[in-house]
Amino acid sequence: MRIFFFAFIFLAACAAPSSETKETKFDSVAVAPLEETRQETLTATPEEDNKPITSSFTEPQLQTDVAYVYRLAGLAVYASLEEAGDTTKAISLMPYGYKIKLTEPLVNNQRSDNITYEGFKGRYINAQMPDGTVRFIFSGYLTNFPVPKEMEGPVEYFLARFHLVDTPAKWKSEDQEMKSWSMTYQFESDIKVFDHGYYEGGGTDITLPATCTLQEGFLLLGSFSYLAQRFPKYFPSYPTGEIKDRIDEFYARTVEVDNTGVLSINLSDESGCYEDIYVKKVEERLVIGNDGGC
């Protein structure tokens, strides 16, 4: 029996966003410590049929003028657009998970996103520093979603940060041998988490807000692991073209594209039992998750 769950791991990279300069390391200055958020232990398992499920959160849903750094090596901060991209002129480094106050809402995948770094398209946008000054930082590695904590699963993650619209109903199969079950969590900000399992496997689908891009889904998925510890390994950068290959005797990668860009990214374990880890569009919505079993 294989059990699939999410924890926390992410891929470390080695340079600030620039396609023209070599790697340069920086000391982080003018950067406040990562803000801690209150979190309760929240679980939702099939055995807790009679226990009400609630949400616990301290901030408004998806603040578009707040973003979080999803690059483990951090993002370089520049004093001006003229210096942006020249790593020798970076004035500080925003660490992984850092909460940034933006001077304008984060909107990814714009026509003006003409910079590509590690596969991610973006631009340099204004960020307000702790001392009130405005600096510039690469948008491709930013999302409005707080970075998950270590060993935090997707259900716990969203229950801790988003308002649950209704207590989800549990479904159980009448077939006692299959032991199938499922739960659907509907959150504000138009987020849905579908959690399901059976005696030999299961999985989780997360439907993100309609404004989310494949890039943002790729980053969020990569930050949830046990599941995704293999995902960043086999996708060390954001894919920009079609891929269909077998990496080794166990794993295969598939990336589908059309004239609008990437449509889906999938990592499959075909070692006897199976597991699929994916970022994909389903009826114009972005879905990230996994599914597998024996």
Secondary structure, DSSP 8 states (H G I E B T S, - for coil): --------------S-S-SSS--------S---------------TT-TTS------SS-SS-TTEEEE--TT-EEEBSSTTTTT-GGG--EEE-TT-EEEESS----S-TT--EEETTEEE-EEEEE-TTS-EEEEESTTEESS----TT--HHHHHHHHS-BSS---EEE-S-TTT--EEEEEEEGGGEEEEEEEETTEEEEEEE--TT--HHHHHHHHHHSTTGGGHHHHH-SS---S-EEEE-SSSEEEEEEEETTEEEEEEEEE-SSSEEEEEEEEETTEEEEEEEEE-
